[in-house]
Each structure stands twice: as structure tokens, then as C-alpha cells.
């Protein structure tokens, strides 16, 4: 089932004629490599060209230059995805939790393994607004309008099937948005805050010539500040995250696999656990449906 056209405050987000994303030869993100943007005071339109198809080499299936060690984790994920595909029946998957590289990589990996489309709800809003800075300005100037855009994005994503969606925090901040997540299976991806803080510092670290030389504890202080902000955000959002159908904790996965270093956990490790969690949820649902049938 391919995506339909989506509009948020007049912004065309999905081209209506994209090929089905269930086709493994189509890029899992469903976004082409280039786009042009036309803007007017009341309307934003994103026009995208259809994307060329990927070869099997892009999927790592040609195998000539990829070692077995590199290929095996991906095959394990795809094998598990194939095992649960009949029970999943094209149901969309929503990943909630604080956005990070692991969550993004996991979403794309799951979409590829399940032959689904991948979308990031925050990115859709940013594209409709004309970019990250424009979306930030929109949010600051019109909080209500921004929240309505978040709801509209979730509404239309939830009406489709065969999607993996990395949902932003707006997805768990209202009962309406939480209800839209119920149209699919929601999984809370829990990553330790310390790892998230390290990731933020790596991404936003100042260049060497801008780093203060007089304070040897500079990064420790900044890390503490970032960790404090993340903790506040986590405490604010955990109630919404906790409504997800299931939870996959990176720390728990590391413990199960015997990793002492949490950074050793790969997206493939997390993907297998997400698919196992989805399999359990599907079985519970099946048992409940069977119990509800009249004798």
C-alpha cells in the first residue's frame, strides 16, 4: 500500500504517484534525492521527483565486497521480519522515545527488513515549513498551529499501512495523537540519557579554536547541563512514552547480549528485539481475539 498525498497547512508532503514502498527495490525512506520548494504567505508546497530504483548491491545482497560478518546481522533481522510478517499483516509501527541516531537507524532498518516505508514525523513538519529553522520559528510564533500540524501528520500517517514511523515528542503529548498511534503498534525505544547526552555533545561540540582553554572542566560542565535538560524532558514525556504497546531498552539488550559497553549495541541488535516484542504483542492480540469469539 503506497502512501497517499498528505497536506499540512496546505503543504504537499507525499507525492500521490509514488510506487509501492513494499517493493524492496524502492528506497525505504520513500523520499527522492532532490526537491524544489515553492512558498507563498499562506501555503507551502514541496514538489518531489520520483526516485530511481536501488540495485541489490545497495541492499548488500551482491556480497562480493561485503564480509559475512557485515552481512549476517542484516540477514538475521530480515529473517525475523519474514517470520512475523504474516502476523503483522502490514500493520504500521510507530517508534516513540527521545529522538537519537539509534532510533533513526533502527527505524530505517526495520522499514527495509519489513519492506515498509520509513517516515520521520518531525522531518515531515520541517519540510512542510520550509526547513528546520522555519519550523522552529513556526513553533515559537504559533504553538497551537504547530501542534495542529503534528496532529495532522499523525492523522494521515495512521490512516496508512506498511509504515515505520519515528514519531516526535508531539505524538505523546495529547490524547488525540496517542489515539492515532493506536492505529498501529507503538514501541518505546529507551536509550540511556548519558548516551544521548554524549551524542548531542559530539554533534554540537565547538571547534577546537572556540573551546575555552582556561577551564579544564568545560566539557564536564556542558555534559552535566545537557544531561539535566534531557532528564527534565524525559520526566515530562515518560508518561506518554509509557503508553506505548511495548518497550525495548538499549540497556536491557546490552545486558542480554553480555555487552559491558552500551555503545556495542547495534541497530541490528535493537531491531531483533523490536521484532520479538512485536511478535509477542501480535500473539497476545490473537489470543484475546480467540477468547472473545463465541463458542
PyMOL commands that set and color helices and strands:
alter all, ss='L'
color gray80, all
select helices_A, chain A and resi 56-59+68-88+101-114+121-129+132-141+143-158+169-172+175-181+193-204+208-210+218-241+250-257+262-264+267-292
alter helices_A, ss='H'
color red, helices_A
select strands_A, chain A and resi 7-8+11-12+35-40+43-48+93-96+117-120+163-166+185-190+246-249
alter strands_A, ss='S'
color yellow, strands_A
deselect
rebuild
show_as cartoon
